[in-house]
Amino acid sequence: MILGKVTGTVVTTIGHADYKSRRLLVVQPLLLPGEEPSGDFIALDSTQAGIGDTVLVNREGNGARQVLGNPDACVISVIVGIVDSLSIPSFD
């Protein structure tokens, strides 16, 4: 899992049945000092997250499918939590 910030939404006129009226959100990974940026990605939202929220994202297909309760779902990334606060003592 990774931490990220929701930076946008994706609007589609036709969606796959596996998504079942869940939203697709654009997530920018949060990095520690010195880490290389890996680029933004799209994640299926299962938490009602919104733009600006810090989120916990499962970016592994099998785990994402378990969250959705569908072993055949065509999904790689799922937002599984909205982070209320974050503290990393070595960086405070």
PDB file as gemmi writes it, atoms N, CA and C in Angstrom:
CRYST1    1.000    1.000    1.000  90.00  90.00  90.00 P 1                      
ATOM      1  N   MET A   1       0.839  -1.176   0.000  1.00  0.00           N  
ATOM      2  CA  MET A   1       0.000   0.000   0.000  1.00  0.00           C  
ATOM      3  C   MET A   1       0.877   1.229   0.000  1.00  0.00           C  
ATOM      4  N   ILE A   2       0.307   2.299  -0.520  1.00  0.00           N  
ATOM      5  CA  ILE A   2       1.026   3.561  -0.552  1.00  0.00           C  
ATOM      6  C   ILE A   2       0.112   4.684  -0.061  1.00  0.00           C  
ATOM      7  N   LEU A   3       0.728   5.803   0.283  1.00  0.00           N  
ATOM      8  CA  LEU A   3      -0.016   7.009   0.596  1.00  0.00           C  
ATOM      9  C   LEU A   3      -0.022   7.908  -0.621  1.00  0.00           C  
ATOM     10  N   GLY A   4      -1.137   8.572  -0.867  1.00  0.00           N  
ATOM     11  CA  GLY A   4      -1.222   9.481  -1.999  1.00  0.00           C  
ATOM     12  C   GLY A   4      -2.192  10.603  -1.723  1.00  0.00           C  
ATOM     13  N   LYS A   5      -2.203  11.588  -2.624  1.00  0.00           N  
ATOM     14  CA  LYS A   5      -3.141  12.703  -2.522  1.00  0.00           C  
ATOM     15  C   LYS A   5      -4.024  12.685  -3.760  1.00  0.00           C  
ATOM     16  N   VAL A   6      -5.326  12.795  -3.553  1.00  0.00           N  
ATOM     17  CA  VAL A   6      -6.276  12.827  -4.674  1.00  0.00           C  
ATOM     18  C   VAL A   6      -6.162  14.185  -5.353  1.00  0.00           C  
ATOM     19  N   THR A   7      -5.874  14.167  -6.659  1.00  0.00           N  
ATOM     20  CA  THR A   7      -5.683  15.415  -7.400  1.00  0.00           C  
ATOM     21  C   THR A   7      -6.744  15.635  -8.472  1.00  0.00           C  
ATOM     22  N   GLY A   8      -7.587  14.646  -8.740  1.00  0.00           N  
ATOM     23  CA  GLY A   8      -8.587  14.834  -9.775  1.00  0.00           C  
ATOM     24  C   GLY A   8      -9.556  13.683  -9.854  1.00  0.00           C  
ATOM     25  N   THR A   9     -10.532  13.842 -10.712  1.00  0.00           N  
ATOM     26  CA  THR A   9     -11.521  12.802 -10.945  1.00  0.00           C  
ATOM     27  C   THR A   9     -11.510  12.411 -12.413  1.00  0.00           C  
ATOM     28  N   VAL A  10     -12.009  11.236 -12.697  1.00  0.00           N  
ATOM     29  CA  VAL A  10     -12.141  10.758 -14.071  1.00  0.00           C  
ATOM     30  C   VAL A  10     -13.632  10.568 -14.341  1.00  0.00           C  
ATOM     31  N   VAL A  11     -14.097  11.155 -15.417  1.00  0.00           N  
ATOM     32  CA  VAL A  11     -15.504  11.032 -15.782  1.00  0.00           C  
ATOM     33  C   VAL A  11     -15.599  10.164 -17.028  1.00  0.00           C  
ATOM     34  N   THR A  12     -16.425   9.139 -16.958  1.00  0.00           N  
ATOM     35  CA  THR A  12     -16.633   8.258 -18.107  1.00  0.00           C  
ATOM     36  C   THR A  12     -18.127   8.166 -18.410  1.00  0.00           C  
ATOM     37  N   THR A  13     -18.444   7.969 -19.668  1.00  0.00           N  
ATOM     38  CA  THR A  13     -19.853   7.821 -20.023  1.00  0.00           C  
ATOM     39  C   THR A  13     -20.282   6.359 -19.957  1.00  0.00           C  
ATOM     40  N   ILE A  14     -19.320   5.477 -20.123  1.00  0.00           N  
ATOM     41  CA  ILE A  14     -19.585   4.045 -20.032  1.00  0.00           C  
ATOM     42  C   ILE A  14     -18.547   3.450 -19.096  1.00  0.00           C  
ATOM     43  N   GLY A  15     -18.997   2.682 -18.107  1.00  0.00           N  
ATOM     44  CA  GLY A  15     -18.080   2.082 -17.147  1.00  0.00           C  
ATOM     45  C   GLY A  15     -18.194   0.571 -17.135  1.00  0.00           C  
ATOM     46  N   HIS A  16     -17.107  -0.066 -16.726  1.00  0.00           N  
ATOM     47  CA  HIS A  16     -17.105  -1.522 -16.613  1.00  0.00           C  
ATOM     48  C   HIS A  16     -18.001  -1.946 -15.449  1.00  0.00           C  
ATOM     49  N   ALA A  17     -18.654  -3.066 -15.581  1.00  0.00           N  
ATOM     50  CA  ALA A  17     -19.573  -3.549 -14.538  1.00  0.00           C  
ATOM     51  C   ALA A  17     -18.872  -3.798 -13.207  1.00  0.00           C  
ATOM     52  N   ASP A  18     -17.584  -4.116 -13.236  1.00  0.00           N  
ATOM     53  CA  ASP A  18     -16.849  -4.361 -11.989  1.00  0.00           C  
ATOM     54  C   ASP A  18     -16.756  -3.112 -11.117  1.00  0.00           C  
ATOM     55  N   TYR A  19     -16.904  -1.940 -11.721  1.00  0.00           N  
ATOM     56  CA  TYR A  19     -16.739  -0.702 -10.953  1.00  0.00           C  
ATOM     57  C   TYR A  19     -18.002  -0.356 -10.171  1.00  0.00           C  
ATOM     58  N   LYS A  20     -19.157  -0.848 -10.566  1.00  0.00           N  
ATOM     59  CA  LYS A  20     -20.415  -0.721  -9.827  1.00  0.00           C  
ATOM     60  C   LYS A  20     -20.606   0.645  -9.187  1.00  0.00           C  
ATOM     61  N   SER A  21     -20.675   1.665  -9.977  1.00  0.00           N  
ATOM     62  CA  SER A  21     -20.923   3.054  -9.581  1.00  0.00           C  
ATOM     63  C   SER A  21     -19.904   3.604  -8.580  1.00  0.00           C  
ATOM     64  N   ARG A  22     -18.713   3.075  -8.578  1.00  0.00           N  
ATOM     65  CA  ARG A  22     -17.634   3.680  -7.784  1.00  0.00           C  
ATOM     66  C   ARG A  22     -16.944   4.710  -8.657  1.00  0.00           C  
ATOM     67  N   ARG A  23     -16.338   5.711  -8.035  1.00  0.00           N  
ATOM     68  CA  ARG A  23     -15.650   6.752  -8.788  1.00  0.00           C  
ATOM     69  C   ARG A  23     -14.209   6.366  -9.071  1.00  0.00           C  
ATOM     70  N   LEU A  24     -13.688   6.906 -10.170  1.00  0.00           N  
ATOM     71  CA  LEU A  24     -12.278   6.782 -10.498  1.00  0.00           C  
ATOM     72  C   LEU A  24     -11.609   8.106 -10.147  1.00  0.00           C  
ATOM     73  N   LEU A  25     -10.548   8.050  -9.371  1.00  0.00           N  
ATOM     74  CA  LEU A  25      -9.865   9.260  -8.931  1.00  0.00           C  
ATOM     75  C   LEU A  25      -8.401   9.229  -9.350  1.00  0.00           C  
ATOM     76  N   VAL A  26      -7.865  10.409  -9.642  1.00  0.00           N  
ATOM     77  CA  VAL A  26      -6.445  10.539  -9.970  1.00  0.00           C  
ATOM     78  C   VAL A  26      -5.690  10.732  -8.655  1.00  0.00           C  
ATOM     79  N   VAL A  27      -4.660   9.916  -8.434  1.00  0.00           N  
ATOM     80  CA  VAL A  27      -3.899   9.950  -7.184  1.00  0.00           C  
ATOM     81  C   VAL A  27      -2.433  10.246  -7.491  1.00  0.00           C  
ATOM     82  N   GLN A  28      -1.892  11.196  -6.726  1.00  0.00           N  
ATOM     83  CA  GLN A  28      -0.464  11.508  -6.822  1.00  0.00           C  
ATOM     84  C   GLN A  28       0.219  10.870  -5.607  1.00  0.00           C  
ATOM     85  N   PRO A  29       1.171   9.949  -5.800  1.00  0.00           N  
ATOM     86  CA  PRO A  29       1.836   9.313  -4.662  1.00  0.00           C  
ATOM     87  C   PRO A  29       2.581  10.343  -3.804  1.00  0.00           C  
ATOM     88  N   LEU A  30       2.531  10.169  -2.479  1.00  0.00           N  
ATOM     89  CA  LEU A  30       3.304  11.010  -1.568  1.00  0.00           C  
ATOM     90  C   LEU A  30       4.685  10.383  -1.421  1.00  0.00           C  
ATOM     91  N   LEU A  31       5.703  11.219  -1.445  1.00  0.00           N  
ATOM     92  CA  LEU A  31       7.078  10.726  -1.439  1.00  0.00           C  
ATOM     93  C   LEU A  31       7.824  11.225  -0.215  1.00  0.00           C  
ATOM     94  N   LEU A  32       8.778  10.440   0.234  1.00  0.00           N  
ATOM     95  CA  LEU A  32       9.694  10.873   1.265  1.00  0.00           C  
ATOM     96  C   LEU A  32      10.823  11.647   0.592  1.00  0.00           C  
ATOM     97  N   PRO A  33      11.516  12.494   1.331  1.00  0.00           N  
ATOM     98  CA  PRO A  33      12.632  13.233   0.730  1.00  0.00           C  
ATOM     99  C   PRO A  33      13.636  12.277   0.081  1.00  0.00           C  
ATOM    100  N   GLY A  34      14.015  12.568  -1.135  1.00  0.00           N  
ATOM    101  CA  GLY A  34      14.997  11.757  -1.844  1.00  0.00           C  
ATOM    102  C   GLY A  34      14.405  10.675  -2.723  1.00  0.00           C  
ATOM    103  N   GLU A  35      13.104  10.393  -2.602  1.00  0.00           N  
ATOM    104  CA  GLU A  35      12.478   9.376  -3.437  1.00  0.00           C  
ATOM    105  C   GLU A  35      12.185   9.926  -4.822  1.00  0.00           C  
ATOM    106  N   GLU A  36      12.292   9.074  -5.819  1.00  0.00           N  
ATOM    107  CA  GLU A  36      12.002   9.456  -7.200  1.00  0.00           C  
ATOM    108  C   GLU A  36      10.502   9.430  -7.444  1.00  0.00           C  
ATOM    109  N   PRO A  37       9.963  10.473  -8.087  1.00  0.00           N  
ATOM    110  CA  PRO A  37       8.528  10.449  -8.403  1.00  0.00           C  
ATOM    111  C   PRO A  37       8.193   9.326  -9.381  1.00  0.00           C  
ATOM    112  N   SER A  38       7.050   8.665  -9.138  1.00  0.00           N  
ATOM    113  CA  SER A  38       6.663   7.544 -10.001  1.00  0.00           C  
ATOM    114  C   SER A  38       5.485   7.895 -10.899  1.00  0.00           C  
ATOM    115  N   GLY A  39       4.943   9.090 -10.770  1.00  0.00           N  
ATOM    116  CA  GLY A  39       3.846   9.498 -11.635  1.00  0.00           C  
ATOM    117  C   GLY A  39       2.479   9.251 -11.032  1.00  0.00           C  
ATOM    118  N   ASP A  40       1.511  10.042 -11.468  1.00  0.00           N  
ATOM    119  CA  ASP A  40       0.140   9.904 -10.990  1.00  0.00           C  
ATOM    120  C   ASP A  40      -0.489   8.647 -11.590  1.00  0.00           C  
ATOM    121  N   PHE A  41      -1.546   8.162 -10.950  1.00  0.00           N  
ATOM    122  CA  PHE A  41      -2.246   6.982 -11.457  1.00  0.00           C  
ATOM    123  C   PHE A  41      -3.726   7.102 -11.117  1.00  0.00           C  
ATOM    124  N   ILE A  42      -4.518   6.234 -11.701  1.00  0.00           N  
ATOM    125  CA  ILE A  42      -5.965   6.220 -11.465  1.00  0.00           C  
ATOM    126  C   ILE A  42      -6.298   5.072 -10.518  1.00  0.00           C  
ATOM    127  N   ALA A  43      -7.132   5.360  -9.520  1.00  0.00           N  
ATOM    128  CA  ALA A  43      -7.548   4.340  -8.554  1.00  0.00           C  
ATOM    129  C   ALA A  43      -9.067   4.354  -8.414  1.00  0.00           C  
ATOM    130  N   LEU A  44      -9.619   3.195  -8.190  1.00  0.00           N  
ATOM    131  CA  LEU A  44     -11.049   3.049  -7.915  1.00  0.00           C  
ATOM    132  C   LEU A  44     -11.285   3.411  -6.455  1.00  0.00           C  
ATOM    133  N   ASP A  45     -12.274   4.261  -6.200  1.00  0.00           N  
ATOM    134  CA  ASP A  45     -12.528   4.730  -4.839  1.00  0.00           C  
ATOM    135  C   ASP A  45     -13.540   3.838  -4.137  1.00  0.00           C  
ATOM    136  N   SER A  46     -13.181   3.371  -2.946  1.00  0.00           N  
ATOM    137  CA  SER A  46     -14.141   2.604  -2.138  1.00  0.00           C  
ATOM    138  C   SER A  46     -14.409   3.299  -0.817  1.00  0.00           C  
ATOM    139  N   THR A  47     -14.061   4.623  -0.712  1.00  0.00           N  
ATOM    140  CA  THR A  47     -14.138   5.305   0.581  1.00  0.00           C  
ATOM    141  C   THR A  47     -14.856   6.635   0.565  1.00  0.00           C  
ATOM    142  N   GLN A  48     -15.329   7.122  -0.568  1.00  0.00           N  
ATOM    143  CA  GLN A  48     -15.914   8.461  -0.688  1.00  0.00           C  
ATOM    144  C   GLN A  48     -14.848   9.547  -0.518  1.00  0.00           C  
ATOM    145  N   ALA A  49     -13.623   9.285  -0.973  1.00  0.00           N  
ATOM    146  CA  ALA A  49     -12.561  10.297  -0.930  1.00  0.00           C  
ATOM    147  C   ALA A  49     -12.867  11.399  -1.934  1.00  0.00           C  
ATOM    148  N   GLY A  50     -12.217  12.544  -1.740  1.00  0.00           N  
ATOM    149  CA  GLY A  50     -12.404  13.670  -2.648  1.00  0.00           C  
ATOM    150  C   GLY A  50     -11.091  14.342  -2.953  1.00  0.00           C  
ATOM    151  N   ILE A  51     -11.137  15.312  -3.845  1.00  0.00           N  
ATOM    152  CA  ILE A  51      -9.927  16.037  -4.235  1.00  0.00           C  
ATOM    153  C   ILE A  51      -9.322  16.707  -3.002  1.00  0.00           C  
ATOM    154  N   GLY A  52      -8.017  16.530  -2.834  1.00  0.00           N  
ATOM    155  CA  GLY A  52      -7.291  17.101  -1.711  1.00  0.00           C  
ATOM    156  C   GLY A  52      -7.116  16.141  -0.549  1.00  0.00           C  
ATOM    157  N   ASP A  53      -7.862  15.051  -0.519  1.00  0.00           N  
ATOM    158  CA  ASP A  53      -7.728  14.079   0.569  1.00  0.00           C  
ATOM    159  C   ASP A  53      -6.423  13.294   0.432  1.00  0.00           C  
ATOM    160  N   THR A  54      -5.807  13.003   1.580  1.00  0.00           N  
ATOM    161  CA  THR A  54      -4.690  12.066   1.625  1.00  0.00           C  
ATOM    162  C   THR A  54      -5.284  10.685   1.810  1.00  0.00           C  
ATOM    163  N   VAL A  55      -4.882   9.755   0.966  1.00  0.00           N  
ATOM    164  CA  VAL A  55      -5.532   8.447   0.954  1.00  0.00           C  
ATOM    165  C   VAL A  55      -4.522   7.304   1.037  1.00  0.00           C  
ATOM    166  N   LEU A  56      -5.000   6.177   1.492  1.00  0.00           N  
ATOM    167  CA  LEU A  56      -4.236   4.941   1.528  1.00  0.00           C  
ATOM    168  C   LEU A  56      -4.707   4.097   0.351  1.00  0.00           C  
ATOM    169  N   VAL A  57      -3.768   3.684  -0.506  1.00  0.00           N  
ATOM    170  CA  VAL A  57      -4.127   2.999  -1.744  1.00  0.00           C  
ATOM    171  C   VAL A  57      -3.472   1.626  -1.814  1.00  0.00           C  
ATOM    172  N   ASN A  58      -4.281   0.631  -2.102  1.00  0.00           N  
ATOM    173  CA  ASN A  58      -3.775  -0.714  -2.374  1.00  0.00           C  
ATOM    174  C   ASN A  58      -3.470  -0.774  -3.866  1.00  0.00           C  
ATOM    175  N   ARG A  59      -2.194  -0.902  -4.232  1.00  0.00           N  
ATOM    176  CA  ARG A  59      -1.798  -0.904  -5.642  1.00  0.00           C  
ATOM    177  C   ARG A  59      -1.343  -2.286  -6.080  1.00  0.00           C  
ATOM    178  N   GLU A  60      -2.008  -3.298  -5.644  1.00  0.00           N  
ATOM    179  CA  GLU A  60      -1.673  -4.680  -6.029  1.00  0.00           C  
ATOM    180  C   GLU A  60      -2.978  -5.331  -6.447  1.00  0.00           C  
ATOM    181  N   GLY A  61      -3.028  -5.870  -7.638  1.00  0.00           N  
ATOM    182  CA  GLY A  61      -4.256  -6.367  -8.220  1.00  0.00           C  
ATOM    183  C   GLY A  61      -5.020  -7.367  -7.382  1.00  0.00           C  
ATOM    184  N   ASN A  62      -4.342  -8.377  -6.835  1.00  0.00           N  
ATOM    185  CA  ASN A  62      -5.047  -9.399  -6.064  1.00  0.00           C  
ATOM    186  C   ASN A  62      -5.680  -8.798  -4.812  1.00  0.00           C  
ATOM    187  N   GLY A  63      -4.934  -7.934  -4.121  1.00  0.00           N  
ATOM    188  CA  GLY A  63      -5.470  -7.270  -2.937  1.00  0.00           C  
ATOM    189  C   GLY A  63      -6.631  -6.361  -3.297  1.00  0.00           C  
ATOM    190  N   ALA A  64      -6.520  -5.651  -4.423  1.00  0.00           N  
ATOM    191  CA  ALA A  64      -7.597  -4.763  -4.869  1.00  0.00           C  
ATOM    192  C   ALA A  64      -8.865  -5.567  -5.164  1.00  0.00           C  
ATOM    193  N   ARG A  65      -8.708  -6.704  -5.793  1.00  0.00           N  
ATOM    194  CA  ARG A  65      -9.872  -7.543  -6.104  1.00  0.00           C  
ATOM    195  C   ARG A  65     -10.512  -8.084  -4.826  1.00  0.00           C  
ATOM    196  N   GLN A  66      -9.696  -8.368  -3.797  1.00  0.00           N  
ATOM    197  CA  GLN A  66     -10.252  -8.821  -2.521  1.00  0.00           C  
ATOM    198  C   GLN A  66     -11.074  -7.716  -1.870  1.00  0.00           C  
ATOM    199  N   VAL A  67     -10.607  -6.468  -1.978  1.00  0.00           N  
ATOM    200  CA  VAL A  67     -11.359  -5.342  -1.409  1.00  0.00           C  
ATOM    201  C   VAL A  67     -12.725  -5.247  -2.062  1.00  0.00           C  
ATOM    202  N   LEU A  68     -12.779  -5.474  -3.364  1.00  0.00           N  
ATOM    203  CA  LEU A  68     -14.038  -5.392  -4.090  1.00  0.00           C  
ATOM    204  C   LEU A  68     -14.887  -6.649  -3.929  1.00  0.00           C  
ATOM    205  N   GLY A  69     -14.301  -7.711  -3.396  1.00  0.00           N  
ATOM    206  CA  GLY A  69     -15.037  -8.959  -3.228  1.00  0.00           C  
ATOM    207  C   GLY A  69     -15.317  -9.657  -4.538  1.00  0.00           C  
ATOM    208  N   ASN A  70     -14.462  -9.396  -5.540  1.00  0.00           N  
ATOM    209  CA  ASN A  70     -14.649  -9.992  -6.859  1.00  0.00           C  
ATOM    210  C   ASN A  70     -13.292 -10.487  -7.364  1.00  0.00           C  
ATOM    211  N   PRO A  71     -13.060 -11.810  -7.367  1.00  0.00           N  
ATOM    212  CA  PRO A  71     -11.758 -12.333  -7.775  1.00  0.00           C  
ATOM    213  C   PRO A  71     -11.443 -12.139  -9.254  1.00  0.00           C  
ATOM    214  N   ASP A  72     -12.427 -11.740 -10.039  1.00  0.00           N  
ATOM    215  CA  ASP A  72     -12.214 -11.549 -11.476  1.00  0.00           C  
ATOM    216  C   ASP A  72     -12.254 -10.080 -11.902  1.00  0.00           C  
ATOM    217  N   ALA A  73     -12.337  -9.163 -10.961  1.00  0.00           N  
ATOM    218  CA  ALA A  73     -12.451  -7.736 -11.302  1.00  0.00           C  
ATOM    219  C   ALA A  73     -11.192  -7.253 -12.021  1.00  0.00           C  
ATOM    220  N   CYS A  74     -11.403  -6.377 -12.989  1.00  0.00           N  
ATOM    221  CA  CYS A  74     -10.284  -5.831 -13.758  1.00  0.00           C  
ATOM    222  C   CYS A  74      -9.844  -4.511 -13.132  1.00  0.00           C  
ATOM    223  N   VAL A  75      -9.128  -4.613 -12.011  1.00  0.00           N  
ATOM    224  CA  VAL A  75      -8.699  -3.433 -11.271  1.00  0.00           C  
ATOM    225  C   VAL A  75      -7.323  -3.693 -10.666  1.00  0.00           C  
ATOM    226  N   ILE A  76      -6.534  -2.642 -10.590  1.00  0.00           N  
ATOM    227  CA  ILE A  76      -5.196  -2.756 -10.001  1.00  0.00           C  
ATOM    228  C   ILE A  76      -5.091  -1.916  -8.731  1.00  0.00           C  
ATOM    229  N   SER A  77      -5.678  -0.714  -8.740  1.00  0.00           N  
ATOM    230  CA  SER A  77      -5.524   0.206  -7.612  1.00  0.00           C  
ATOM    231  C   SER A  77      -6.874   0.555  -7.012  1.00  0.00           C  
ATOM    232  N   VAL A  78      -6.979   0.433  -5.678  1.00  0.00           N  
ATOM    233  CA  VAL A  78      -8.213   0.775  -4.962  1.00  0.00           C  
ATOM    234  C   VAL A  78      -7.855   1.640  -3.762  1.00  0.00           C  
ATOM    235  N   ILE A  79      -8.587   2.747  -3.604  1.00  0.00           N  
ATOM    236  CA  ILE A  79      -8.435   3.579  -2.412  1.00  0.00           C  
ATOM    237  C   ILE A  79      -9.173   2.881  -1.283  1.00  0.00           C  
ATOM    238  N   VAL A  80      -8.441   2.555  -0.208  1.00  0.00           N  
ATOM    239  CA  VAL A  80      -9.031   1.782   0.885  1.00  0.00           C  
ATOM    240  C   VAL A  80      -9.160   2.577   2.176  1.00  0.00           C  
ATOM    241  N   GLY A  81      -8.620   3.805   2.221  1.00  0.00           N  
ATOM    242  CA  GLY A  81      -8.738   4.596   3.434  1.00  0.00           C  
ATOM    243  C   GLY A  81      -8.447   6.061   3.189  1.00  0.00           C  
ATOM    244  N   ILE A  82      -9.088   6.908   3.987  1.00  0.00           N  
ATOM    245  CA  ILE A  82      -8.795   8.342   3.983  1.00  0.00           C  
ATOM    246  C   ILE A  82      -7.992   8.629   5.247  1.00  0.00           C  
ATOM    247  N   VAL A  83      -6.823   9.225   5.065  1.00  0.00           N  
ATOM    248  CA  VAL A  83      -5.904   9.451   6.184  1.00  0.00           C  
ATOM    249  C   VAL A  83      -6.285  10.742   6.897  1.00  0.00           C  
ATOM    250  N   ASP A  84      -6.541  10.633   8.227  1.00  0.00           N  
ATOM    251  CA  ASP A  84      -6.869  11.813   9.026  1.00  0.00           C  
ATOM    252  C   ASP A  84      -5.620  12.583   9.419  1.00  0.00           C  
ATOM    253  N   SER A  85      -4.576  11.871   9.804  1.00  0.00           N  
ATOM    254  CA  SER A  85      -3.319  12.536  10.161  1.00  0.00           C  
ATOM    255  C   SER A  85      -2.182  11.561   9.907  1.00  0.00           C  
ATOM    256  N   LEU A  86      -1.003  12.130   9.774  1.00  0.00           N  
ATOM    257  CA  LEU A  86       0.179  11.330   9.461  1.00  0.00           C  
ATOM    258  C   LEU A  86       1.359  11.924  10.206  1.00  0.00           C  
ATOM    259  N   SER A  87       2.132  11.083  10.885  1.00  0.00           N  
ATOM    260  CA  SER A  87       3.309  11.551  11.600  1.00  0.00           C  
ATOM    261  C   SER A  87       4.445  10.583  11.354  1.00  0.00           C  
ATOM    262  N   ILE A  88       5.556  11.111  10.903  1.00  0.00           N  
ATOM    263  CA  ILE A  88       6.758  10.305  10.728  1.00  0.00           C  
ATOM    264  C   ILE A  88       7.812  10.938  11.625  1.00  0.00           C  
ATOM    265  N   PRO A  89       8.059  10.359  12.815  1.00  0.00           N  
ATOM    266  CA  PRO A  89       8.934  11.008  13.801  1.00  0.00           C  
ATOM    267  C   PRO A  89      10.320  11.382  13.267  1.00  0.00           C  
ATOM    268  N   SER A  90      10.896  10.592  12.392  1.00  0.00           N  
ATOM    269  CA  SER A  90      12.248  10.905  11.919  1.00  0.00           C  
ATOM    270  C   SER A  90      12.266  12.111  10.986  1.00  0.00           C  
ATOM    271  N   PHE A  91      11.089  12.537  10.476  1.00  0.00           N  
ATOM    272  CA  PHE A  91      11.019  13.684   9.574  1.00  0.00           C  
ATOM    273  C   PHE A  91      10.340  14.893  10.211  1.00  0.00           C  
ATOM    274  N   ASP A  92       9.899  14.760  11.483  1.00  0.00           N  
ATOM    275  CA  ASP A  92       9.234  15.893  12.150  1.00  0.00           C  
ATOM    276  C   ASP A  92      10.259  16.931  12.584  1.00  0.00           C  
TER     277      ASP A  92                                                      
END                                                                             
